[in-house]
Amino acid sequence: MEPSDELRLLEATGIYRLAGSRAAFLDPVRLLGESYRRFRLVPSAYYSRSFGPSRQGGEAQAEGTAPSPDRKKRKRKRQPKPRELNAVERIAEARHQEARPLLISAHNSLLEAKDLLEFLPGMIRGDECRPNVETSSENNFVELGGSWRAPFYEMTICFQNPHGQDEAGTCGVQKRSSPLFNRIVSVEENDEAEGEFQSRLYILPKRSCFMMTDFTHVRDLIPVQELAHPAGALLVLWITNREKLRRFVEEELLPSWGVKDPTEFYWLKVKSDGSLIGDLDLFHHRPYECLLLGYINVNRESESGLKFKVVQGSQVIMSVPGAHSRKPPLQKILSEYIPGPKPPRCIELFARELGSGWTSWGNEPLHFQDSMYFSKK
């Protein structure tokens, strides 16, 4: 059976547009992989939650593997009686009910894409096994950045010789040292670089830039409007399902930044068989997250003269989640909505990984750049 055009596009671009819905399915490994030439992301390392220990059983289980028959059966806990929601919880429930039809429609469109469902298990498994590296040996940048030694830490950055060989006729590698904390570090070349720090190797994508600092320095970033391009900027903000926080963001934070009428997007999390990772209506553990999109320094009333596509209406993004709290890369799917010069200049605050053409700012932007998540091509 020949793959559909949509499946070919997924393999080529990392995005599968689901027909007849305001939804798309993303393959984060392919999307992130476009930033690298000599390295590839290992799918089984990105989708580690799909291959790790089962939280329910407390023992390591591969996905889809039945539990051991000799395991003692646990007593079922009595379900507590449902209590009446308070005023704030009722507002949150009303938001959920408003979004529910869109989420169900998007998920149904995924379940109808049979070719995609057949493709998913192999997509997250990949052709390679995860490198045998102990995660406990990873550097803890949060602790390191708060140490008195932080100003003295340096990273050695290795670049491939752009001309292929050095004067001796051998394949050359250029090296330079750079302070690791509280200083902007950039990879301006059209090829990825390798950073060495405390016996760990980090893969830095081409044309990437990062600044690693502890949160005491990030506090000064509250006036986000100062970071916005005068020709207009798209603000994308991940938000939890906690209603008090949501109301603060909508009623106080966004207006203080000059953002009006934000649009909601949803990230709906699914398993490798297409099912949701949890009950859609489970109050405290929704299988989706929300992000708010809005414009700064853009006059929405004169949209006819704008040279970009304006975000209109809620959309749903679906993917198989990676490590805990790791968000899917949205650069490509949001690029058409970004105003200002092209290619756009973008910054991610509180970042935990790097992106080609982006500035990543946070207390651990190298977290997912560890070589344990990559293999050489």
Order of alpha helices (4+ residues) and beta strands (2+ residues): alpha-beta-beta-alpha-beta-alpha-alpha-alpha-alpha-beta-beta-beta-beta-beta-beta-alpha-beta-alpha-alpha-beta-beta-beta-alpha-beta-beta-beta
